[in-house]
């Protein structure tokens, strides 16, 4: 089979798509917490995406992405049988899951797709897994069944209360802890602001909290330094030192600023792509 | 009769005012006449000192002799006995400190323009686009080369020509390494790099892109896959920062990131899908070739003022003389004996969501003076108390070097590295602490030059051939 062929494609909600890509070398190695970098076509930019699952026998890697910018819009136009230009990995360090007896895995929005393999790996190692996933509303809920299969206790939170419980993931975390859950570690993956507040909440109970950072990146092998973060007062590169970091040490405010570097460019690119689609429809 | 002119024939250049608006190559190359005139300046010394100055030992007077009689094909054959990348070397080698530094003509007057003549031969040859099949007898042995930069390409070319089946593993989506992501189009057109890589593919070198050794595959797995030897030419890796306040502000780039966005990802093209910030006033920290490349790229992207901030004086600038001259012609401003103290960012105290928050507004520097000679043999810069001042800028590019990438050393048992993370090798062979594993280039030395990396690739290829025969 041709390298990087799309074997399967599934719409998880109106803005999130799942794809299964044929990439045997990556499938053979990837572990929970690692990521890949892909390019859609020969002129495309390099974008990092977390590995959602692998099938070593089939040689496939599952990715889940939110359609947010020009590249993900273009990626979403591809179908089963098409192939990607480039697909490299696995990059970053795998999530360290050693010695955990009970953990709380928290996912926010499309970050749930990154949280899922961690919950699954913990479950397979025999740990008790409490999962909390949060979304804006019912329509945006993804991977509910997958989480059910690997969680001992699953809570779904929505901002508007249209599904699960109304409220923030931090409220559910607090409730779990107050109700007596004793966690060796919390894993939080989602928007920076969510991870920041999960860390704040966890600090009050002195529970170790690992976050997965997703900064702007180009090569993903440590060469460009674009993905640098301040962690414990030192410069760290998310691609080689992470993407997982001790949440207590991450400077989230600085990370939020850096992530907005190309905001203007991204919205222009998105508008341009949207206009192209409109033309396509006409 | 030799041409006894004391001066080199000038290289025709694109006018500076055109240069700053375009990524076209600056140095245009010799015409046939200029090349012949320059070739005639060579005295064809019996014991040519220039050859001893060349890290890969090109038979310089012999190829120049062929230019004198217009036999460019033969000149090319002589160069390619030693070099796999003549069109690249003719452009980016620091000839003034190597071959040309030893040239007898340089004692009274200027050295023969060896680099320009090498480029002339290579360009003319490549323009002819000969598709001659070279017959190589295969010896049935396989060698893996990690990285497709100057050292990897050289080792691959030499080994393939000796009969080995060579596979190059490249982490990025295109081959060429620093020649593609680092050195800008205006100094080394990417079409030339492609051509050189095409030449290697034509002799049978297999190039696998998108494979990160240390992640996708390990060195031990390469041996399990049947490779008989491995050459590591993975390059320098992690960009260095100064550790001063403000280095994580939005418009602070490592030179690697700035150049990669521009060169590899083509951010300078109007329809590029990779963005780059087009800043009006830019400070580039550092004084090497990478700093010059960054500064000249920033100008071409539309900056009105670009400053080189360097802590020593003009004499100590490590960049090639030609690059410094070109930068000055194009309007790059030099802030010498100046060292950054911190980078200043915008902060709107009343509005945390102001999009300008975290943007660079200036770089605070301190003036320096030269003190005692340090271990590098240069006078070390010492800060002058209370001389701090601010240069208002809206972007900063840190071009202060790189440290070795740990991806391979951390996943290869028994591969020894030095205190700085560089792979330890025997200098005569490039052999590492692991049997059958050789290394060269920036992965060993830290950031250095294209030609030194090529020299290391050559040395290792010879040693690998000896090891496997």
Interface residues (C-beta under 8 A of the other chain):
Chain A: X25 X26 X29 X39 X43 X44 X45 X46 X70 X71 X85 X86 X87 X88 X89 X90 X91 X218 X219 X221 X222 X223 X224 X225 X226 X228 X229 X230 X235 X237 X240 X254 X257 X258 X260 X261 X262 X263 X265 X266 X269
Chain B: X171 X172 X173 X181 X209 X210 X211 X212 X215 X216 X217 X235 X237 X238 X239 X241 X243 X247 X248 X249 X250 X251 X253 X254 X256 X257 X260 X261 X264 X265 X266 X271 X272 X273 X274 X275 X277 X355 X357 X358 X405 X406 X407
